[in-house]
Amino acid sequence: MQKTDKPLSGVRVLDFTRFFAGPYCAQLLGDLGADVVKVESPDGGDPLREQGPPYFKDNGITWYATNRNKRSIALDLRSDEGKQTARALCLKADVVLENFRPDIMGRMGLDYEALAADAPRLIYASISGFGPDGPDAGLGAFDLTIQGVGGYMSITGSREGAPVKLGTSAFDMLAGMNCQTAIIAALLQRERTGRGQRVMTSLLESEIAFLANAALEYLMTGQEPQKWGSEHAQQVPYKAFQTADGWAVIGAGFQGFFESFMKILGLSELVQDERFATMSGRVVHRGELYAMLDAEVRKWPTADIIARLEEAGVPCAPVNNMSQVFANQQVRHRGMQLTLNHPRYGEVPTLGPAMRYSGFDITDGWTAPPEVGEHSEAVMREWLG
């Protein structure tokens, strides 16, 4: 397949974003064939390039996670010439993507209203920390602060421990994914109406929507959801168990799974124990049950208990570190570790896509993240003549 066969082939995206959420959104659009042009400052480019250590070929590691399939141009948006060039490029774009605080683009004359008057088909996408309006609209945000204010840290961590941040910048990525979906929906609607529109999301709104059943538990019952670590509020046994040589997660809350798990551990008598005979009983008496199960599971090597549980059809998995993840046979089979090439960086590792399509190869034509201003001349020629 050629890149021209991809669904966003021919769609021009002017990407003013930096840090994580916006660049991640733009990367996803580039994965699908869009011509993504990243606007960077001549003085070092996206600040994410400098975030480290660790570094890889002079850029911070996170830079590479969010900037494949893009071209870079260097523009000084503090100068009149830079603003004029940026406006000219905006008017040639199908999509303008920005993640500044709500007033920044307007101060440069690059807000939606100023552009849509001359480009009514433009899709203008904004990602902010707290939304484009409201009492906190002007506040800056990082994934850490959003996990705090939006409640996620209050339900993450061990039962008696301190609040814990998720292991990645999850809500930066989620906001980027939500924005990608909104852009594609707006492009689809433009095909029917001929008109563009502004689409907006924020880290806060993405995080609140992602609370899902935890939020509904509070809204429907008035009860605050608790931290459960790897445990489940309504299923027992269901958690990470320490083994003789590592950790395994086992989800055996439903009755058939529980009975099979107890048989493997040689504890079938617990199935008849009135405290543990039903799922609701096991939830009430989880502490007593886990005291027995923890001691038994610690006698097993991880591979051995996983093999027995899989044979019995009980949901389970080892708790893998990164080296084990990328050695996993299914991960390797699905092509989740790829390599891109750059004329200066050389080989650059990247992750495979989360989605596949029968009509085209999404990874065809993927390119490594660019150097600052690497494509300035080519973009100016192609977009502005």
C-alpha positions, 0 to 999 in steps of 0.5 A, spaced: 500 500 500 502 507 498 501 512 503 496 515 498 491 509 500 490 512 507 484 515 509 487 522 511 491 522 505 491 529 502 489 532 509 493 538 511 494 539 518 498 545 521 500 543 528 502 548 533 502 544 539 507 542 543 509 537 550 504 531 549 497 531 548 497 535 542 503 532 539 500 525 540 494 527 537 497 530 531 502 523 530 495 519 530 493 523 524 499 522 521 499 515 522 493 515 518 496 519 512 495 526 513 500 531 511 502 534 518 506 540 519 509 541 526 510 549 527 516 549 532 520 555 534 527 556 531 530 556 538 530 549 540 523 547 537 518 543 542 520 544 549 519 536 549 526 535 545 529 537 551 526 533 557 530 528 560 535 524 561 534 519 558 536 522 551 536 519 544 540 522 539 540 529 542 532 529 543 528 527 550 525 520 549 518 522 550 519 527 543 520 520 539 513 518 542 509 523 540 512 526 533 513 521 528 510 522 521 510 529 521 514 535 517 517 540 521 518 548 520 521 553 524 517 559 525 518 565 530 511 567 532 513 573 536 515 576 529 510 580 525 513 576 519 512 569 523 505 571 524 504 572 517 507 566 514 503 562 520 496 565 518 498 564 510 499 556 512 493 556 516 489 558 510 492 553 506 490 547 511 484 543 512 486 542 520 489 547 525 491 544 531 493 548 537 494 546 545 496 553 548 492 557 553 485 560 551 488 567 549 494 565 546 492 564 538 487 570 539 493 574 541 497 572 534 491 573 530 490 566 529 484 564 533 478 560 529 474 566 528 479 570 525 481 564 520 474 561 519 472 568 516 477 567 510 477 559 510 470 557 512 472 549 511 477 550 516 477 545 522 480 548 528 482 543 534 484 546 540 486 542 546 487 545 553 488 543 560 481 545 563 477 547 557 476 554 553 472 557 558 470 557 565 473 560 571 479 555 571 480 556 563 486 560 564 490 555 568 495 551 566 495 543 566 500 537 566 497 530 567 499 530 574 495 536 576 489 533 572 490 526 575 489 530 582 484 535 580 479 530 576 479 525 582 483 519 578 489 519 584 483 518 589 482 512 586 489 509 584 494 506 589 494 501 594 488 501 599 491 504 605 497 508 601 498 514 598 494 517 592 498 514 586 499 517 579 498 512 573 505 510 570 504 514 564 501 521 562 495 517 560 490 523 560 495 527 555 494 521 551 487 520 552 486 528 550 490 527 544 486 521 542 479 524 543 481 530 539 483 525 533 476 522 534 473 529 534 477 532 528 475 526 524 468 526 525 468 534 523 472 532 517 466 527 515 461 532 517 465 537 512 464 532 506 456 533 507 456 540 509 462 543 506 463 547 512 468 546 517 468 548 525 471 548 531 472 542 536 475 542 543 477 538 548 481 538 554 485 534 559 480 535 565 474 533 560 477 527 558 479 525 565 472 526 568 469 522 562 474 516 563 472 516 570 466 512 567 463 507 572 467 510 578 464 516 577 457 513 576 458 509 583 458 516 586 453 520 582 448 514 583 449 512 591 453 518 594 459 513 596 466 515 595 469 510 590 475 507 594 482 505 592 483 498 591 490 497 588 490 491 583 484 489 587 476 489 584 471 492 589 466 487 587 470 481 585 474 477 589 479 473 588 481 479 583 488 482 584 496 481 583 499 475 587 506 475 589 509 468 586 515 465 588 519 469 583 515 475 581 508 477 580 501 474 577 494 477 576 489 473 577 481 474 575 477 468 578 471 472 581 466 469 578 464 462 580 466 457 575 473 461 575 473 461 583 472 453 583 478 452 578 482 456 582 481 453 588 482 446 585 489 448 582 491 451 589 488 444 593 483 448 597 477 446 594 474 445 601 473 453 601 468 452 595 463 450 600 465 454 606 459 459 607 464 465 607 467 464 600 461 460 597 458 466 593 462 472 590 458 477 595 461 473 601 468 473 598 467 480 597 465 481 604 470 476 607 476 478 602 481 479 607 480 472 610 480 469 603 486 473 601 490 471 607 490 464 605 490 465 597 497 469 598 500 464 602 499 458 597 500 462 590 507 464 593 509 457 593 508 457 585 513 460 580 510 464 575 510 460 569 507 454 573 501 457 576 500 461 569 500 455 565 495 451 570 491 457 570 491 458 562 489 450 562 483 451 566 481 457 563 482 462 568 483 469 566 491 470 568 497 473 566 504 475 568 506 482 571 511 483 565 517 488 565 518 492 559 523 487 556 518 481 558 513 485 554 517 486 548 519 478 548 512 476 549 510 472 543 503 475 541 506 482 542 512 480 537 507 477 532 502 483 532 508 487 530 508 492 536 515 494 536 518 497 529 524 501 527 523 508 523 529 511 519 532 518 519 538 521 515 541 523 521 538 519 527 539 513 523 534 507 526 529 510 531 525 505 535 517 506 535 511 502 537 506 499 532 499 501 531 493 500 536 488 499 530 489 495 524 485 495 517 484 490 512 483 496 506 490 499 507 497 498 511 497 503 517 504 503 518 506 504 510 510 510 509 511 512 516 517 517 518 521 518 524 520 524 528 524 530 524 529 535 526 527 542 528 525 546 521 528 540 517 522 541 512 521 548 512 523 549 505 519 544 502 513 546 506 513 553 504 514 551 496 508 546 497 503 549 501 505 557 499 508 556 492 
